[in-house]
Amino acid sequence: MSSLLDAAILVGKETTYGTPATLARSYEGKADSFKRAQEYIHSTGFRAGMQAKRSDRVTAINMGGEGTLEFDILTAGLGLLGQGMLGSVTGPAQVAATSAYTSTFATTAEDPRDSFTVQVQRPDMGGTLRSFTHHGSTITGWSITQDVGGLLVASLNFDFEDVDTATGAGTNAYPTAVPFNWTQSVITLDGDASDVMAFSLDADLALTTDRRFLRGSGLKKQPVRSGVPTFTGNVDMEFNDLTEYGDFVSGKIIPITFTATGGLIEAGHNFSVTITLAACQYTGTSPETSLSDVPKISLPFEVLHNGTDPAVSIAYKSTDTAL
């Protein structure tokens, strides 16, 4: 008999969009938000005695759906989903002759073409585990956040083609790992280590998700890029001097890096996540004073492309020998 504590989220990478994949890894999601979208088309015309829309003149259409997977980033296991967040993947590559492996995910001119099968296992009130298997799950946007007092958190937005309840429950496979926490984080602004209280990075991959055609099926085709992706973020700081405000006023283009360094893999190599934003521009705002707190400045920024480096690059060092 299953209980609330048996709820689970499993993911597998698809070879062909919409064709269910083997469920390879489990993620410790913080909420259950994968929802099927359903459309009803009614035929209504003159008919004697009609009191409302006719129950025999309605068609149900499967419109796929959407969901968000939010989880703490651990020292192992990120690579499977990382490949769907940005345009290119390198690795995992062994670091020298050590147990450390690095995977690097970076933006390119191409949109991410990876799709996933996401199974949400939901126990019902009778103790039966019900598996909802979402095919053609494509990452359309994501965010990574780190606040003082918290853990490093990723939130991935998915669009999916279809969902079924006939696929059997996959076997959970959780990595042996620990989360990254705020005491392990360092941020550099324009090359200088800075005392930042909160960091966030948000991505909108600019994908068209409603690619439907008159082809004998309501199932949509794989989402494709239809605009310029946007990457925006924010850093919160104490107001120390005019440096960042001056960069905002002048429109200066600066690099921003975020690094979370975890425990030791072996001598000279630690678990880590490094986000490199080669060309950023602050979009606001002025510092604020208060009668109840120290002066602070919040600095939203936009990530731009300098024509040479990836706009966004995420390097993930772990002991994972495969994505």
Order of alpha helices (4+ residues) and beta strands (2+ residues): beta-beta-beta-beta-alpha-beta-beta-beta-beta-beta-beta-beta-beta-beta-beta-beta-beta-alpha-beta-beta-beta-beta
